[in-house]
Amino acid sequence: MRYEKRNPIKLVINNAQALRPLYLRPPKTQGRGYIVFGVIISLLGILVPYLLIFSPILVFVGLKFLKKREDKINGSLCEAITLYMKGKLYESEEELERVMIIDSRNIQAKALLGIIQYDKENYKDAISLLGTLPYQYINEEIRLLTALRNSYIKVEEFEKAEEIYSRIKEKELNEKVR
């Protein structure tokens, strides 16, 4: 087997991104990729003139993507994630509310907003946000399940808290088996 020399800093950054919970991973933006690819194609067009035909098309498509509302959502979502990781809950909450105004069904924004409400001890709001997340999404993250269970305990809905607790135990058992 051939040994490949790898950049240790890049490995740490990639591993740190992969270890983040789903609700703290920055969303991917499509438009910037098209623009960068168009610029690269235009630079290569110096060598092969036929490539110059495609570069304005790619840049145009990239600009169209950037003007869409999804890029506005992604920008606000990235800003909210950064603010949350810095511990600025109120500023992060404001950014997430902007996202929710544009797209009220955004799962990542709901999850992060629910965690912020839980951290601020607004348990009923946390339940209303985390309780509406899809089953597959909330089951991926123990932190979301734990926040939902503890919120149910704080508002004294013990039956629902016990149901969530059994899902947490099931997930922990499945992780130990792997």
C-alpha positions in Angstrom: 0.0 0.0 0.0 1.3 3.4 -1.0 1.7 6.0 1.8 0.3 9.4 0.9 1.5 12.5 2.7 -1.5 14.4 3.9 -1.8 17.9 5.3 -2.6 17.3 9.1 -4.4 20.7 9.4 -6.7 19.9 6.6 -7.5 16.5 8.1 -8.3 18.1 11.4 -10.6 20.6 9.8 -12.4 17.9 7.7 -12.8 15.7 10.8 -14.1 18.6 12.8 -16.7 19.4 10.2 -17.8 15.7 10.0 -18.1 15.5 13.8 -20.4 18.5 14.1 -24.0 17.8 14.7 -26.3 18.1 11.6 -27.8 21.3 12.8 -24.4 22.9 13.2 -23.0 22.0 9.7 -22.9 25.0 7.3 -25.2 24.6 4.3 -23.7 24.3 0.9 -24.1 27.1 -1.6 -24.4 26.2 -5.2 -24.0 29.5 -7.0 -20.4 30.2 -5.9 -19.2 26.9 -7.3 -20.6 27.8 -10.8 -18.9 31.2 -10.7 -15.5 29.7 -9.6 -15.8 27.0 -12.2 -16.6 29.6 -14.9 -13.5 31.7 -13.9 -11.3 28.6 -14.1 -12.7 27.6 -17.5 -12.1 31.2 -18.8 -8.5 31.0 -17.6 -8.1 27.6 -19.4 -9.7 29.3 -22.4 -6.4 31.0 -23.0 -5.0 27.5 -23.9 -8.1 26.2 -25.6 -10.2 28.9 -27.1 -13.3 26.7 -27.3 -13.7 26.8 -23.6 -14.4 30.5 -23.7 -17.9 29.7 -24.9 -18.8 28.0 -21.6 -17.4 30.4 -19.1 -20.0 33.2 -19.5 -22.7 30.6 -19.3 -21.4 29.1 -16.0 -20.9 32.6 -14.5 -24.4 33.6 -15.5 -25.9 30.4 -14.0 -23.9 31.0 -10.8 -25.2 34.6 -10.5 -28.8 33.4 -10.9 -28.3 30.9 -8.1 -26.8 33.5 -5.9 -29.8 35.8 -6.4 -32.2 33.2 -5.3 -33.7 33.2 -1.8 -31.9 30.0 -1.0 -28.6 31.9 -0.9 -30.1 34.4 1.5 -31.3 31.5 3.7 -27.9 29.9 3.6 -26.1 33.1 4.4 -28.3 33.8 7.4 -28.1 30.2 8.5 -24.3 30.2 8.4 -24.2 33.4 10.4 -26.6 32.0 13.0 -24.4 28.8 13.3 -21.3 31.0 13.8 -23.0 33.2 16.4 -24.3 30.1 18.2 -20.9 28.6 18.3 -19.5 31.8 19.8 -22.2 31.7 22.5 -24.2 34.6 21.3 -27.7 33.0 21.6 -29.8 36.1 21.2 -28.0 37.3 18.0 -28.2 33.7 16.6 -31.9 33.6 17.4 -32.5 36.8 15.5 -30.8 35.4 12.4 -32.7 32.2 12.6 -36.0 34.1 12.9 -35.0 35.8 9.6 -34.6 32.4 8.1 -37.9 31.1 9.4 -39.7 34.2 7.9 -38.3 33.2 4.5 -38.7 29.4 4.8 -40.7 28.2 7.8 -40.1 24.6 7.0 -36.3 24.8 7.2 -35.3 21.8 9.3 -31.9 22.9 10.3 -33.1 26.3 11.4 -35.9 24.7 13.5 -33.4 22.4 15.1 -30.9 25.1 16.0 -33.7 27.4 17.2 -35.1 24.6 19.3 -31.7 24.1 20.9 -31.3 27.8 21.6 -34.8 27.9 23.2 -33.7 24.9 25.3 -30.5 26.7 26.3 -32.5 29.8 27.2 -34.8 27.6 29.4 -37.9 28.3 27.2 -39.0 24.7 27.4 -42.4 25.1 25.8 -40.9 26.8 22.8 -38.2 24.2 22.6 -40.9 21.5 22.5 -42.9 23.2 19.8 -39.8 23.5 17.6 -38.1 20.2 18.3 -41.3 18.2 18.5 -42.1 19.1 14.9 -38.8 17.9 13.4 -39.0 14.8 11.2 -38.4 11.5 13.0 -35.3 10.6 10.9 -33.7 14.0 11.5 -34.2 14.1 15.3 -33.2 10.5 15.7 -29.8 11.2 14.2 -28.8 13.5 17.0 -28.8 12.5 20.7 -28.5 16.2 21.7 -31.8 17.0 20.0 -33.5 14.0 21.7 -32.0 14.8 25.1 -33.1 18.5 24.8 -36.6 17.4 23.8 -36.8 14.8 26.7 -35.5 17.3 29.3 -38.0 19.9 28.0 -40.8 17.4 28.5 -39.6 16.7 32.0 -39.5 20.5 32.8 -43.1 21.0 31.7 -44.1 17.8 33.5 -45.1 15.7 30.6 -43.5 12.5 31.8 -45.1 10.0 29.4 -43.6 11.8 26.4 -40.3 12.2 28.2 -40.2 8.4 28.9 -40.9 7.7 25.2 -38.0 9.9 24.1 -35.8 8.3 26.7 -36.5 4.9 25.2 -35.5 6.2 21.8 -32.2 7.6 23.3 -31.4 4.2 24.9 -32.2 2.4 21.6 -29.9 4.8 19.7 -27.1 4.3 22.2 -27.4 0.5 22.0 -27.3 0.7 18.2 -24.1 2.8 18.3 -22.4 0.3 20.7 -23.2 -2.6 18.4 -21.5 -0.8 15.4 
